[in-house]
Amino acid sequence: MLCLVQPTMDLQKEYLSFYQEWVKSGEEMIPWVIQRDPSDFNKMVAFLEDNEKGINLPDGWVPDSTYWLVNEEKRVLGVVNIRHQLTGPLLRSGGHIGYGIRPSERRKGYATKLLTLSLEKARNLGIGHVLVVCDKTNTGSLKVIMKNGGVEDSDFVEDDGNIVKRFWIENQ
């Protein structure tokens, strides 16, 4: 059974395995929170806890909640970051929910389940109209968002020409 758990010291070994696999893949780390250096694991977990509480946020940041998708064996399969509100930049190309599945576990339906569970967490945070975005070239995420009820909105073109697809999901 898959579930979302908050970052915890108890899953340090499992998270480090997830992190190292992603580093070895050479792929961009999405969502942004997995770019955090976990070498001081306690500090990383404290940083994520502070973000959720809105403590020590850099200017322009909003509180956000991070969860790890784990299976029965406590293997970390994915990570989601849920922004509690939107700023201008998040409205254009960030959205409320950013998520990623470890490279070896993709194309197994985990991303669809991760987004479904994330929508429940967002609902509990009072987010009833959820913006989820992905690059136009990311067909896997496009399918995941559509399976979770995504309704296409206007695209956003970044300065480098990258096209960000924007979707709203009713989450009442």
N, C-alpha and C positions, 0 to 999 in steps of 0.2 A: 504494500500500500504506500502510495506517495503522499507526502505531507510537507507543508512549509513550516520551518522552524526558524526562530530568531538566532542570529549568530551567538555561539556559545563556546566557551573554552573546552567543553566536553567533546566537541567535534573538531578539535584542532588538527589531528592527524588526517581526518577525512577531507577537511577543507584544504589543507596543504597539498594533498594529492590532486584535488580539483585544480588548484592554482598552478601547480607545476605542470600539469598536463596542458593547460592553456598556454603557459609561457613557452613550452616546447613546440606547440603548434605554430607559433609565430603570428597567430591571428590577432586582430584588434580585440581587446578585452571589453566586452559589453555584457552587462551594464558597467558604467564607470567605476562602481565601488570595487570591482575585482581588480582594478589597477592599483589599489592600495597595497603597499608592501606589508606582507604578513609576517616578516621576520620577528617583529615584536608583536606576537599574536594578541596578547592582553591589551596592548595599546590600540590595535586595530579594532578589536571588539568594543572597547570603550568609545572609540571615535564613532562607530556605527550607532551605539546606544545614545551618545550625545546628539547625533544628527536627528535621531527620531524625536528627541525631547526638544530640539531646537536650540541646543546649547553650543556656544562657540561657533556658530555658522559664519562662514565668510560672507562679506557683503554681497547681496543679490541672490543668496541661496535660500531655499525653503526647507523646512523640515522634511525628512524622508525616512521611510522604513525599509530595511533590508531583511530579506528572508532567504533561506537556503532550501532548495527542493531536495529532500532526502528520500531514499527508499527504505525498505525493511531492514537492510543491513547497515543503515545510517550512512551510506555512500552519498556524497554530495553530487547531485546530478546537474544542478543549475542554481542560478542566483537571480533574484528579482529585486529591483529597487523601485519603491512607490513614492513619488513626490506628492506631498499632501495638498499642494496647490500649484498653480502655474504662474510663472513670470512671463514676460514677453518672449524671451528666447525659448522657454519651454513650450509655450503655446505654438510657436512656429516650428520647432524641430526637435523637441525633447519629449514632450508628453508627460503624462502622469506615471506611466509604467515602462520601465526598461528591463529587459530580461535576456538571459543567455543560458545555453545548455553546453555542458562540457563537450569538447569535440568528439570523443569516442561514443557519446550517447545520443547523438543527433539522429533524426529520421526514425524515431521510435515512438513518437507521440508525446514525448515529455514536455515539449514547449507548449503544446495545446493545453495540457493539464496544468502546467505552471501558470499560464495566463488565466485559466479558469479559477484556480485557487487564489491568484493575485486579485482578481476582481472581487472575490469575497472579502479579502482583507481591505481593499479600497472601499467597499460598501460599508464595512465596519468603521472606517475613518470618515464616513459621511460624503464620500465622493460618488455622486450619482450619475454623473456624465463624465466618462473617462476618455481621455485622449491617449491613443497609442500610435506610435509612429515607427516607420522603418524605411530604410533606403529602398528606392524603386527596384534595385537589382537583387534584393533579398527576397526571393520568391518563397522561401520557407516561412519567413515571418509574415509575409503577405497572407499566406494560406492560414496560418495560426490565428491571425487577427480576424480574418473573415469567418473562420469556424467559431470564434467567440462573439460573433454578432457585430463586427466592425462595419460601420457605414462610412464610406469614403467622403472625405472633405477635400478642399483644395490642397494641391501639392505646395511644398515650399522648396525653392531652389536656393541652395547654399552658394556662398561666394565662389566656391571652386567648381560650381556647375552640378554638384550632386543633387539629385532630386529626392526629397523626403516625402514619402506618402503618409498622409495624415488620416486617421480613422477615429470616429467617436463610437463609443459603446455605451448604450443605456444600461445603467447599473443600479436600478431602483430595487 
